[in-house]
Amino acid sequence: MLESPTYNFFISLSTSLVQPLGIRILGMDIALLGVLTAVQLSFVGFGAIIGTSIILRYRYFRKKLWLFFGAINRIGWASIIFADLVPSYSAKLLTFYSAVAVSQMSGAIAGIAAEDVGADIVTRDRAPKFFGRLNSLNNMTSLISLAASIVVFLYLGSGSRDAYWVLYILSLVAAIISTIFLKMIRDDPGVVVALKPVGSEGLMNLVSIYRDMARSRGVKEYIY
């Protein structure tokens, strides 16, 4: 209940500003923004495929995987502003794209691990009320992050680099706090004991799952 809202505050703040930040510090035109959007979307999908395979094969370590990739995701998004310090334009652009790609991919992997852990530490009868409250808190923190960004830009000016620095430093602080809460979360020990590394057959199981999904008429109709 503490980790998720602090994470949502930081992620709403840092990701909503990434395109304006690119325009401000890199002078991105529509073509470069298109590349940025492609990087964001493709690495979410790439992270989801890789993450499913990793969690399936090393499910016993799912909480550690959540912490590891979750920390990379948090620090990555909040540290994008430091691309402004890179002297060369081409290196600045590469740093910016790389930070977005790593943050997106690690976030997708961490999200899969988080859902797997959350499904076991929150019982089914408690889930509707618990996640209902959690969604309310997440929506509230999104509004707070939006209000904070508006206040800072109104005070420092819409074109101010200082405004971006203030907001990303605030995002970095929230990311660190959220990571501390994430580290404090404990997996269900009873479930963890039952989870054994599945070995080399994990990847084949994943392939089998995707193959069955691709053959399913219901899945195809749902996608269409």
Backbone as a ProteinNet text record, in pm:
[ID]
protein_1_A
[PRIMARY]
MLESPTYNFFISLSTSLVQPLGIRILGMDIALLGVLTAVQLSFVGFGAIIGTSIILRYRYFRKKLWLFFGAINRIGWASIIFADLVPSYSAKLLTFYSAVAVSQMSGAIAGIAAEDVGADIVTRDRAPKFFGRLNSLNNMTSLISLAASIVVFLYLGSGSRDAYWVLYILSLVAAIISTIFLKMIRDDPGVVVALKPVGSEGLMNLVSIYRDMARSRGVKEYIY
[TERTIARY]
82.2	0	86	211.4	302.5	389.7	430.9	519.6	450.4	328.9	261.8	230	173.3	146.3	273	379.5	503.2	563	551.8	598.4	514.2	384.1	295.3	318.8	349.1	379.6	501.8	607.7	732.4	717.7	651.3	642.1	551.7	445.3	357.4	432.2	513.9	588.6	696.4	777.3	893.1	853.5	756.7	720.8	636.9	555.7	474.3	558.7	677.5	764.5	871.5	879	992.5	992.2	875.7	873	896.7	829.7	865	1011.7	1068	1209.8	1296.4	1260.6	1334.9	1328.8	1213.1	1198.6	1283.3	1284.8	1353.3	1505.3	1559.4	1705.1	1770.3	1690.2	1746.7	1690.8	1589.7	1527.5	1466.3	1407.5	1352.4	1243	1252.2	1144.5	1050.8	956	854.3	916.9	1024.6	1089.4	1157.2	1230.6	1299.4	1199.2	1089.2	984.5	919.7	909.9	857	948.3	1079.7	1175.7	1161.6	1144.8	1127.9	1005	893.9	771.4	792.8	863.9	892.4	978.2	1076.3	1161.4	1078	991.6	908.7	819.4	751.5	656.8	727.5	834.1	901.1	967.8	1026.2	1096.7	1001.1	878.1	776.9	743	719.2	689.7	806.4	926.5	1045.8	1064.5	1043.7	1055.6	951.7	831.2	725.8	760.1	815	853	969.4	1072.3	1188.3	1147.9	1065.9	1024.2	945.2	856.8	779.1	870.2	970	1064.3	1147.2	1195.7	1278.6	1199.8	1078.4	997.6	955.5	924.8	884.6	999.2	1119.7	1234.3	1290.2	1287.8	1347.1	1242.4	1127.4	1017.1	1047.3	1134.7	1174.9	1236	1296.5	1363.3	1279.1	1149.3	1065.1	1069.6	1075	1081.5	1214.6	1323.8	1454.2	1457.8	1394.5	1386.9	1303.9	1195.3	1112.3	1196.3	1271.1	1353.5	1463.1	1531.2	1642.8	1595.6	1498.9	1452.4	1368.5	1298.6	1222.2	1312.2	1425.6	1520.9	1579.1	1612.6	1664.5	1559.7	1436.6	1326.9	1309.9	1313.3	1294.3	1408.9	1529.9	1645.7	1663.3	1632.6	1647.1	1558.6	1428	1335.9	1369	1399.4	1424	1555.9	1648.9	1781.9	1793	1684.1	1689	1734.8	1701.5	1737.1	1888.4	1967.9	2113.2	2170.7	2089.4	2132.7	2161.3	2102.1	2125.1	2270.6	2342.7	2481.2	2582.4	2535.9	2625.6	2659.7	2788.5	2826.6	2791.8	2819.8	2797.9	2649.9	2599	2456.7	2425	2509.8	2484.3	2490.4	2586.9	2596.5	2479.3	2435.1	2319	2194.1	2177.6	2061.7	2067.3	2185.9	2202.2	2175.5	2226.4	2203.2	2054.4	1986.2	1842.3	1763.9	1788.2	1718.2	1751.6	1877.3	1919.5	1853	1846.3	1783.3	1635.6	1568.5	1426.5	1409.6	1494.2	1483.3	1503.8	1610.2	1639.3	1528.2	1479.3	1373.7	1244.8	1208.9	1087.9	1098	1209.2	1225.1	1227.9	1305	1313.7	1179.8	1105.8	973.1	876.4	883.1	796	828.7	957.1	997.2	956.7	982.8	946.3	795.5	718.6	573.3	520.6	580.5	539.5	570.5	690.7	727.9	637.9	604.8	520.1	380.4	325.5	192.3	193.7	302.6	313.2	321.4	400.8	411	279.5	222.9	99.2	-16.9	-20.7	-129.7	-126.3	-8.9	3.3	-0.2	42.3	42.1	-90	-174.2	-308.4	-409	-481.3	-574.9	-688.8	-750.5	-853.8	-973.2	-1010.5	-1126.2	-1095.2	-966.5	-928.2	-896.2	-872	-820.6	-908.5	-1042.6	-1123.1	-1111.8	-1124	-1115.9	-975	-874.6	-735.7	-695.3	-717.6	-674.6	-763.9	-888.3	-973.5	-916.9	-876.8	-814.2	-682.4	-608.1	-478.8	-495	-593.7	-619.8	-659.3	-737.3	-775.3	-652.7	-563.1	-439.8	-352.6	-345.7	-263.6	-318.7	-450.4	-511.8	-485.9	-492.8	-468.3	-324.5	-229.5	-89.6	-60.4	-131.8	-116.1	-162	-273.1	-322.2	-224.9	-166.5	-69.8	54	102.2	220.3	189.7	68.8	28.3	21.6	-38.9	-48.5	89.8	180.2	316.3	387.4	372.9	439.9	382.5	251.1	188.4	239.5	244.4	289.6	434	520.3	662.8	679.7	607.9	621.8	562.6	454.5	398.6	494.1	563.1	651.8	784.5	842.2	973.6	967.4	849.7	835.2	828.5	743.6	719.1	841.1	931.2	1048.7	1173.7	1158	1273.4	1334.4	1466.4	1535.7	1532	1536.2	1534.5	1408.4	1296.7	1170.9	1182.7	1244.1	1264.3	1356.6	1462.9	1555.2	1486.9	1407.9	1336.8	1242.6	1167	1068.2	1134.1	1244.6	1311.1	1388.2	1438.3	1499.7	1391.6	1273.9	1160.5	1121.4	1121.9	1091	1194.5	1321.5	1428.6	1413.2	1376.3	1353.3	1239	1129.1	1015.1	1053.4	1139.5	1183.9	1265	1351.5	1431.8	1343	1246.7	1153.5	1073.9	1026.9	950.1	1034.8	1162.2	1252.5	1273.8	1281.7	1295.1	1172.2	1053.7	931	927.7	975.4	978.8	1068.9	1183	1275.5	1212.4	1121.9	1059.6	951.6	900	795.1	853.5	782.7	826.7	733.2	791.8	712.3	650.3	546	481.9	578.2	629.6	730.7	679.5	551.9	496.1	494.7	461.7	459.1	600.5	692.8	830.7	893.8	867.2	923.3	876.5	753.1	697	746.8	805.9	852.8	995.6	1013	1145.2	1185.8	1312.4	1356.9	1326.8	1259.3	1212.2	1319.5	1434.5	1544.7	1528.1	1591.4	1599.8	1467	1372.4	1245	1157.4	1200.2	1119.1	1093	1197.4	1182.4	1090.4	1100.8	1013.4	868.9	849.5	713.9	657.1	741.9	698.5	659.8	743.2	714	583.2	562	438.9	316.5	330.3	219.6	182.7	284.6	258.2	201.7	248.3	198	50.1	15	-124.6	-212.6	-160	-236.9	-260.1	-155.7	-165.8	-266.9	-282.6	-376.1	-518.6	-536.2	-667.2	-758	-872.2	-967.2	-1019	-1042.2	-1091.4	-993.2	-864.8	-762.5	-757.6	-762.7	-758.7	-878.1	-995.3	-1114.8	-1103.9	-1048.3	-1031.8	-935.6	-825.1	-728.1	-789.9	-862.2	-928	-1025.5
-121.1	0	126.8	115.5	230.2	231.5	113.9	105.4	151.8	107.1	133.7	282.5	354.8	497.6	581.1	551	626.7	597.1	471.3	436.5	508.7	510.2	571.5	721.9	785.6	928.9	956.9	880.2	903.3	870.4	759	716.3	809.3	860.4	955.3	1084	1127	1251.4	1237.8	1134	1120.8	1083.7	994.1	950.7	1054.6	1130.2	1231.9	1348.4	1364.1	1475.8	1435.5	1307.2	1261.4	1323.5	1335.5	1396.3	1547.3	1621.3	1763.3	1786.5	1697.4	1708.4	1688.7	1591.1	1569	1689.5	1753.3	1873.7	1987.5	1998.4	2111.1	2098.1	1981.2	1969.6	1916.8	1855.5	1798.4	1862.7	1948.3	2010	1908.2	1801.6	1694	1744.8	1703.9	1731.8	1611.6	1612.2	1507.3	1371.3	1371.9	1245.8	1182.8	1262.7	1210.5	1169.9	1242.8	1203.3	1072	1050.2	923.8	807.6	830.1	727.4	700.7	807.9	792.5	708.7	735.2	657.4	511.3	488.6	351.8	278.6	347.5	287.4	251.2	343.1	317.4	195.8	188.2	78.9	-54.1	-53.3	-179.8	-242.2	-160.9	-218.3	-260.4	-209.1	-264.9	-406.8	-423.9	-557.6	-653.1	-604.5	-686.7	-728.5	-634.2	-665.9	-766	-757.1	-851.4	-993.7	-1008.5	-1142.9	-1197.5	-1116.2	-1159	-1184.5	-1094.4	-1106.7	-1232.6	-1268.5	-1390.9	-1512.6	-1516.1	-1627.3	-1632.1	-1515.5	-1509.9	-1553	-1498.3	-1530	-1676.5	-1727.3	-1868.3	-1960.2	-1926.1	-2012.6	-1995.2	-1872.6	-1843.9	-1790	-1854.2	-1804.2	-1804.3	-1892.6	-1899.6	-1766.6	-1693.1	-1566.1	-1446.5	-1463	-1359.5	-1227.4	-1232.8	-1108.4	-1036.6	-1111.8	-1051.5	-993	-1060.7	-1008.8	-881.5	-878.5	-758.2	-642.4	-668.7	-563.8	-517.7	-610.5	-575.5	-492.5	-546.3	-474.5	-352.9	-360.5	-244.7	-127.8	-156.1	-49.9	12.7	-70.6	-18.2	69.9	24.1	100.1	236.1	237.8	362.4	460.7	412.2	500.2	544	453.4	486.2	600.6	590.4	696.4	829.6	823.6	947.1	1012.6	935.8	988	1035.9	1031.9	1073.6	1218.6	1299.9	1441.6	1460.9	1364.3	1378.6	1370	1332.6	1339.9	1484.5	1577.2	1719.5	1758.9	1681.2	1712.6	1658.3	1570.7	1512.8	1620.2	1645.7	1758.4	1740.7	1623.3	1600.9	1575.4	1636.2	1617.8	1473.4	1410.6	1271.6	1179.1	1202.8	1122.5	1150	1274.3	1311.4	1237.6	1233.7	1166.2	1016.1	956.2	813.4	781.1	865.1	845.5	851.5	947.8	966.6	843.7	797.9	680.6	555.7	539.8	420.6	415.2	530.5	535.6	499.4	549.3	516.9	367.9	312	170.2	80.5	106.4	24.7	38.7	160.2	183.9	112.1	119.3	52.6	-98.2	-154.6	-299.6	-351.5	-287	-331.2	-315.4	-210.4	-191.7	-301.9	-346.3	-455.1	-584.7	-613.9	-735.5	-729	-614	-596.6	-608.3	-558.4	-565	-707.5	-793.4	-934.5	-1000.7	-974.5	-1031	-977.3	-849	-787.3	-848.8	-871.8	-932.7	-1075.1	-1147.3	-1284.9	-1287.7	-1197	-1189.2	-1142.4	-1037.3	-980.6	-1077.9	-1164.9	-1262.1	-1362.1	-1380.3	-1476.7	-1412.5	-1286.4	-1225	-1155.6	-1133.5	-1078.8	-1188.6	-1234.6	-1344.9	-1302.8	-1402.2	-1373.4	-1299.8	-1333.9	-1266.9	-1122.3	-1091.8	-955.2	-872	-938.6	-870.5	-754.5	-771.3	-660.1	-533.2	-548.2	-431.5	-373.5	-460.9	-415.6	-339.4	-400.5	-336.1	-218.5	-219.6	-102.6	18.8	-2.8	105.3	147.6	48.7	78.2	162	128.5	207	350.1	366.6	501.9	582.2	518.6	585.5	619.6	528.6	552.9	668.4	674.1	786.1	918.1	915.5	1036.5	1084.2	991	1030.9	1080.4	1027.5	1079.2	1224	1255.3	1392.9	1483.6	1433.4	1512.5	1541.9	1441	1462.7	1562.5	1554.3	1649.7	1791.3	1804.3	1935.3	1991	1904.3	1948.3	2001	1930.2	1975	2108.1	2126	2252	2367.7	2346.3	2451.1	2490.7	2391.4	2419.8	2494.7	2453.4	2520.9	2662.2	2680.4	2815	2906.7	2851.6	2932.6	2964.1	2863.7	2881.3	2914.5	2896.4	2926.5	2800.1	2802.1	2680.7	2634.9	2726.8	2688.7	2672.7	2675.4	2673.7	2533.8	2524	2398.1	2365.4	2469.6	2448.5	2375.5	2401.9	2335.7	2184.6	2145.3	2002.2	1941.3	2011.5	1960	1943.1	2041.3	2032.7	1912.6	1894.8	1786.7	1649.4	1639.2	1509	1475.8	1575.7	1549.1	1503.4	1567.3	1522.9	1380.1	1349.7	1214.8	1115.1	1154.3	1066.6	1036.3	1137.1	1117.3	1018.3	1037.1	946	805.3	794.4	663.3	590.9	664.5	603.8	557.6	640.9	603.5	479.7	477.3	362.6	235.6	249.1	132.8	78.7	168.1	125.5	45.4	94.8	21	-113.2	-114.4	-238.3	-341.5	-296.7	-387.8	-446.7	-371.9	-416.4	-521.6	-530.9	-628.7	-769.2	-859.1	-997.4	-1089.1	-1181.5	-1280.2	-1378.5	-1448.3	-1549.9	-1667.8	-1692.8	-1798.7	-1937	-1962.9	-2093.5	-2117.8	-2013.2	-2026	-2038.5	-1959.6	-1960	-2098	-2164.3	-2298.3	-2394.6	-2377.6	-2468.2	-2439	-2321	-2283.1	-2332.9	-2416.9	-2470.1	-2419	-2385.2	-2348.7	-2461.9	-2427.6	-2532.6	-2581.6	-2515.8	-2562.6	-2524.9	-2601.2	-2565.2	-2578.1	-2650.6	-2668.4	-2544.7	-2444.3	-2324.3	-2252.5	-2237.6	-2168.9	-2246.4	-2379.3	-2459.9	-2449.8	-2442.2	-2422.1	-2290.1	-2187.4	-2055.8	-2061.3	-2125.6	-2140.8	-2216	-2320.2	-2399.2	-2313.9	-2229.2	-2141.1	-2046.4	-1982.2	-1888.3	-1960	-2082.8	-2159.4	-2192.8	-2236.1	-2268.3	-2143.8	-2031	-1906.7	-1869	-1883	-1846.9	-1934.6	-2059.6	-2153.1	-2137.4	-2065.1	-2054	-1958.2	-2006	-1922	-1809.8	-1841.6	-1741	-1625.8	-1660.5	-1557.4	-1468.5	-1530.5	-1454.4	-1359.9	-1409.4	-1325.5	-1208.9	-1236.7	-1130.9	-1022.2	-1064.9	-969.4	-886.5	-956.5	-881.5	-778.7
0	0	0	40.1	40.3	-85.8	-128	-244.1	-371.3	-393.5	-520	-542.3	-443.7	-467.2	-487.1	-410.5	-429.5	-566.8	-609.3	-743.8	-848.4	-828.4	-926	-935.9	-820.6	-821.2	-906.2	-883.4	-955.9	-1104.1	-1135.4	-1274.8	-1354.5	-1292.1	-1360.2	-1391	-1296.5	-1312.2	-1418.9	-1409.5	-1499.3	-1641.7	-1658.1	-1793.9	-1868.3	-1796.1	-1863.6	-1915	-1857.6	-1897.5	-1997.8	-2032.6	-2113.1	-2253.3	-2317.8	-2450.5	-2445.6	-2354	-2342.5	-2308.3	-2225.3	-2192	-2315.6	-2398.8	-2522.1	-2614.4	-2622.4	-2704.4	-2648.3	-2513.9	-2450.1	-2454.3	-2419	-2407.8	-2535.1	-2623.8	-2745.6	-2871.9	-2854.7	-2970.9	-3064.1	-3007.3	-3089.5	-3182.8	-3309.1	-3403.6	-3407.5	-3498.3	-3502.5	-3535.7	-3615.3	-3651.8	-3530.7	-3454.1	-3335.3	-3227.8	-3217.8	-3122.7	-3166	-3295.9	-3345.9	-3309.4	-3320	-3278.3	-3128.9	-3051.6	-2906.6	-2874.2	-2942.1	-2920.1	-2959.3	-3069.5	-3113	-3010.1	-2953.6	-2850.8	-2728.4	-2686.1	-2568.3	-2588.4	-2701.6	-2725.5	-2747.1	-2827.1	-2861.1	-2739.5	-2652	-2537.9	-2427.1	-2425.6	-2335.6	-2379.9	-2510.9	-2563.1	-2546.7	-2575.6	-2560.5	-2414.7	-2323.5	-2181.1	-2135.2	-2191.1	-2153.5	-2195.4	-2315.5	-2362.9	-2280.8	-2262.5	-2184.5	-2039.5	-1985.1	-1845	-1818.3	-1911	-1893.5	-1887.1	-1974.2	-1975.9	-1847.4	-1802.5	-1681.6	-1557.9	-1543.5	-1425	-1426.5	-1545	-1554.5	-1514.3	-1556.2	-1531.1	-1389.6	-1339	-1207.6	-1110.5	-1108.4	-1028.3	-878.6	-837.1	-697.5	-652.1	-745	-713.9	-757.6	-770.6	-829.4	-753.3	-618	-541.6	-564	-571.2	-598.5	-739.5	-832.9	-968.9	-972.9	-896.9	-886.6	-831.4	-727.4	-666.1	-761.2	-825.4	-913.4	-1032.5	-1107	-1225.9	-1188.5	-1074.1	-1027.4	-992.3	-931.2	-896.7	-1023.7	-1122	-1249	-1315.7	-1316	-1375.7	-1308.2	-1176.2	-1102	-1124	-1102.5	-1116	-1261.4	-1354.7	-1495.8	-1538.7	-1509.4	-1549.6	-1481.5	-1352.8	-1279.3	-1317	-1377.5	-1410.4	-1555.3	-1630.2	-1770.7	-1783.4	-1685.4	-1688.1	-1699.1	-1650.7	-1652.8	-1793.6	-1890.4	-2030.5	-2069.4	-1997.7	-2023.5	-1998.4	-1917.8	-1882.5	-1983.2	-2073.3	-2173.3	-2276.7	-2301.7	-2387.6	-2535.9	-2591.7	-2734.3	-2762.6	-2870.8	-2902.8	-2937	-3019.3	-3058.3	-2937.5	-2847.3	-2725.7	-2632.9	-2630.2	-2548.9	-2596.8	-2728.8	-2787.4	-2759.8	-2776.2	-2751.2	-2604.3	-2515.4	-2372	-2339.8	-2400.3	-2377.4	-2421.9	-2544.7	-2597.5	-2515.9	-2479.7	-2404.9	-2268.2	-2201.1	-2069.1	-2077.8	-2181.2	-2200.8	-2228	-2315.1	-2350.6	-2228.6	-2152.2	-2033.9	-1930.1	-1911	-1812.4	-1850.5	-1977.8	-2024.2	-2010.3	-2055.5	-2052.5	-1908.1	-1821.8	-1682.6	-1611.5	-1646.2	-1585.9	-1624	-1750.2	-1795.1	-1722.1	-1705.6	-1635.2	-1488.8	-1425.2	-1284.8	-1264.5	-1360.7	-1349.8	-1348.8	-1430.5	-1433.1	-1299.2	-1246.7	-1116.7	-1005.7	-1012.3	-910.2	-908.1	-1026.1	-1034.1	-979.2	-1006.5	-957.6	-805.1	-748.1	-601.5	-541.3	-597.5	-543.6	-544.8	-645.6	-654	-539.2	-478.8	-368.8	-230.9	-219.1	-85.4	-53.8	-156.1	-133.1	-164.9	-64.4	-84.4	-177.4	-238.8	-338.8	-277.9	-154.1	-94.1	-55.6	-32.2	1.8	-121.5	-233.3	-351.9	-400.9	-415.4	-467.5	-383	-251.6	-164	-162.3	-154.2	-145.6	-271.2	-388.2	-511.5	-548.8	-501	-518.6	-445.6	-320.9	-244	-306.6	-355.5	-415.7	-542.1	-623.8	-744.6	-710.7	-603.9	-561	-519.2	-443.5	-402.5	-522.7	-617.9	-737	-819.8	-833.1	-905.5	-834.7	-702	-624.8	-641.5	-637.4	-652.1	-794.3	-893	-1030	-1037.6	-972.1	-968.2	-894.5	-786.1	-709.8	-794.2	-867.3	-951.5	-1063.3	-1119.8	-1222.6	-1165.4	-1046.6	-981.7	-950.3	-904.5	-871.6	-995.4	-1107	-1229.9	-1278	-1267.2	-1308.9	-1223.1	-1091.9	-999.7	-1030.3	-1050.9	-1076.8	-1208.3	-1313	-1441.7	-1437.7	-1363.3	-1349.6	-1274.5	-1176.4	-1092.4	-1163.8	-1230.2	-1291.9	-1441.1	-1501.3	-1643.1	-1726.5	-1828	-1906	-1984.1	-2018.3	-2094.6	-2010.8	-1879.2	-1790.1	-1778	-1798.3	-1772.5	-1623.6	-1541	-1396.3	-1352.1	-1420.4	-1384.9	-1405.4	-1516.9	-1542.1	-1438.9	-1402.7	-1302.2	-1167.2	-1127.5	-999.4	-998.1	-1106.3	-1110.4	-1118.4	-1191.2	-1200.1	-1072.5	-1002.6	-872.4	-774	-780.5	-698.1	-733.2	-862	-907.5	-857.4	-857.5	-810.3	-661.2	-583.7	-439.6	-417.9	-492.2	-481.2	-525.1	-627.3	-675.6	-569	-498.9	-392.2	-277.8	-238.8	-131.7	-170.9	-295.6	-343.9	-345	-380.1	-382	-240.6	-143.2	-2.6	39.6	5.5	37.7	-34.8	-160.6	-238	-169.6	-119.7	-52.7	73.6	138.1	262.2	239.1	116.8	86.6	94	160.7	173.3	96.1	25.8	-46.7	52.3	9.4	92	107.5	229.6	246	208.8	236.2	201.9	52.9	-23.1	-168.6	-223.2	-167	-215.2	-199.8	-88.1	-65.7	-173.7	-216	-316.8	-458	-475.3	-608.4	-629.5	-724.2	-756.4	-894.1	-911.8	-1046.8	-1143.5	-1253.3	-1343.3	-1439.4	-1442.5	-1526.3	-1671.4	-1755.9	-1897.1	-1969.9	-1909.2	-1979.5	-1970.7	-1893	-1876.1	-2006.8	-2089	-2216	-2309.4	-2309.6	-2394.2	-2347.7	-2215.4	-2164.7	-2214.6	-2215.8	-2263.2	-2410.4	-2489.5	-2632	-2651.3	-2571.3	-2581.2	-2547.4	-2444.9	-2405.8	-2519.2	-2578.1	-2687.1	-2809.6	-2835.2	-2949.3	-2930.2	-2809.3	-2780.6	-2791.1	-2744.3	-2754	-2900.2	-2982.5	-3124	-3197.7	-3151	-3214.9	-3164	-3055.8	-2992.5	-3070.9	-3108.8	-3182.1	-3092.4	-2964.4	-2871.6	-2853.7	-2845.9	-2831.2	-2956.8	-3073.5	-3198.2	-3208.6	-3172.1	-3178	-3080.1	-2960.8	-2861.8	-2912.7	-2975.4	-3028.9	-3141	-3229.1	-3338.1	-3282.3
[MASK]
++++++++++++++++++++++++++++++++++++++++++++++++++++++++++++++++++++++++++++++++++++++++++++++++++++++++++++++++++++++++++++++++++++++++++++++++++++++++++++++++++++++++++++++++++++++++++++++++++++++++++++++++++++++++++++++++

